[in-house]
Amino acid sequence: FEYRSMIQVTSVYPASALLSSGSKKIYIRVLGKHFLNTPELQCRFGNYLSESIIWVSSSEIHCESSARTPGFYPVQVSNSGEDFSEESVFFEYYQNPKIYSISPLSGSIYGGTVCRIK
C-alpha cells in the first residue's frame, strides 16, 4: 500500500479552443499539484482520455486533446489511471459564429450607424 497526495487541478491554458474541420489536436497546459511522472498518469476531458501526456513537473503537465463537440469539459488528472482528481476546471470547445445577414449594408463615413447582425 502506498499513500499518495490528492491531485489538484487549478487551471488550464488555454481555457478554450476553436473547433476546426479535420482532426486538429491541441496541447493543453494543466497546472495543479502532485502530478507524478508515471506510466499511469492520465488526463481526461469529460469522459475522453487524453491521447498523449507530457509530464513537465509535479505541478504541470501538457495533455493532448482532439476536437470534440462544442461545450465545456471538466479536466481531471489521475496518477494511477483509476482515481481522478475530484475538483476540476473546465475547458471549452467552441465553433465560429455564423453570420447570416448584416443590416444596413452601408452607413455614415463618420460612424455611429447602428448595425443588426443575424
N, C-alpha and C positions, 0 to 999 in steps of 0.2 A: 504494500500500500504506500502510495506517495501522495503527500499533500501538495497541492499547487494553489497559488493565489488566484482568486477570481479574476478573470479577464474583464477589462473595462474598455469599451469603445467610447471615445469622447468626441471625435469629429471625423469628417471625411472631406477630402479635397480632390476634385471639385465636388460640390454638393449636388450638381445636376449635369446632364449631358443631353445633347440633341440626338434624337433618333435619326439615323440616316438609312438610306436604302443600302442593301447589302448586309454583310455581317461584320460591321466595324466593331472592333474590340477596343476597349479603353482600360487604362490602369487607373485605379482609384487609390489615392493615398489615405490609408486608415491610421488614425492616431489613437492611442489609448495607453493601457498599462498591462504588463505581464504577458506579452506575446513571447512564446518560446520558439526557438529555431528547431523544430522537429518535423519529421515527415508527415505527422498527423495534423499539422497546422492547417486549418481551413477557414475560409471566409465565405459567407453566403449573403445573397441579396434576396430577401424574401425566402422563397423555397429553392432558389437557384444557387448551386455551389459555384464558386469561382473556378475558372478553368486553370488558373495559374496564380501562384502567390510568391512574392519576393519578400523575404524577411530582411528588414533593414536594421532593426534594433528591438529591444523589449518594449518600445513604445511606438514603433512604426512598422507597418507592412504595406505592400502595394498589391492590391487584388485586381486581377483581370476580370472584366465582365463584358459579356456580349450584350448587344442591344436587345431589349425585351419590349413588351408593350408599354405604352405611356403609363406613368403612375409613380407612386412613392414606394420604395422598397426599404425595409429595415436592413441595416448592415450589421451582421453579427459575426463574431470570431470564435473559433474553438482551437485549443491546443491539443485536444485528444481526438478530434473528428467526431465526437459524440455530444459533449456538453458545450453548448454555445453560450456566449455572453447573454445575460438576461436583459440588460438595458441595451438600447441600440439607438443609433442615429439613422436618419433616413437619407436615401439617395433617390433623386428624381430623374426619370427619363421623360423627355417632353418632345413634342413634334413642333415643327414650324407652323405658325398660324397660317391659315389660308385666307386670302383677301379675295372676295367675290366682286365687290364694287366699291368705288370711291366717288363721292359727290360733294361739292361740284367738281367738274373736271378742270376748272381754272379758277383763279382768284386774283385779288389785287396784288400788284407788284410791291405794295407797301406792307403786306402781311395782314393779319387779323381775320382772314377768311376762316370760318368755322367749317370743318370737314366732317363728313359722315362716312365711316368705314364699316362695311359689312363683310 
